[in-house]
Amino acid sequence: MRRAMDEIRLALIGTGIDRSRAPRLHEAAGRLCGLRVRYALRPLDDASPGALEAAIARCVEDGCTGINITHPFKERAVALVDRPSPEVQRLASLNTVRFAAGGAREGFNTDHSGFMAAYRRAFGDESPGTVGIAGAGGAGRAVAFALAALGARRVRLYDREPARAEALSVALGAAAPGTPVDACACPEAVAEGADGLVNCTPLGMHHVPGSALPPALLAGRRWVFDAVYTPPETEFVRAARAAGARVLGGYELFLYQGIHAFRIFCGADVDEAALRRALEG
């Protein structure tokens, strides 16, 4: 446990993060745990080789204890850590990096554990059933592996880049051989026979309007999840509610991945109920 007098510096690297609530979450968690936390947003729109490495290096130079990585760098960041966790090795994606003593970079995936916690809070021990996922990038990988661990009967994957869906299908099939996995060519195919539908694309974010899964595909679905949490009511979420589906919002993933990342960064467990109240206020 760190001493309260030590300032813990954290940061978020990604694109379109100007409205992220991550600083508020981590700084509020710090106050609840008697820790001084300063969390900065480090927008990165440069997709050129070396830009992410340079951004991480600047965080190290600025004395950060750790950083979060978000869209579109979660997969690329795996090659930039020295000690990937077992989950990161399986998923080939990360969202949390801790700078250990001696300069080693440790990689973790709290999207994976965060989604599992959010799903169980919303639906208990209920099986996800057959699930269709739009988006096979970093978030899609974390959620797909989590759904297999939660006992999904079948997972279907769609991505605008078919090679990404195929690669995730192969990786998940190897890691969870008891869960059939299909790479699909279109949203209609990914939704066929699905009990749950999941959006793990950036579509729906405040700067990327739209929906990866058209409203016509939502009829008869038991539940949906949207990884987008800014805004909380996306086009996809509104259509799902109108269709009578139970909605697991992206805010729940945001909250739990943040709680889990805070534990990694600070070595402290924040009271979940108290943190929810602080963030609501």
Helices and strands as residue ranges (DSSP letters): E 7-14, H 22-32, E 36-43, H 51-61, E 64-69, G 76-80, E 83-84, H 86-91, E 96-99, E 105-108, H 110-123, E 130-134, H 138-149, E 154-158, H 162-175, E 181-183, H 187-191, E 196-199, G 215-217, E 223-226, H 235-242, E 246-248, H 250-266, H 272-280
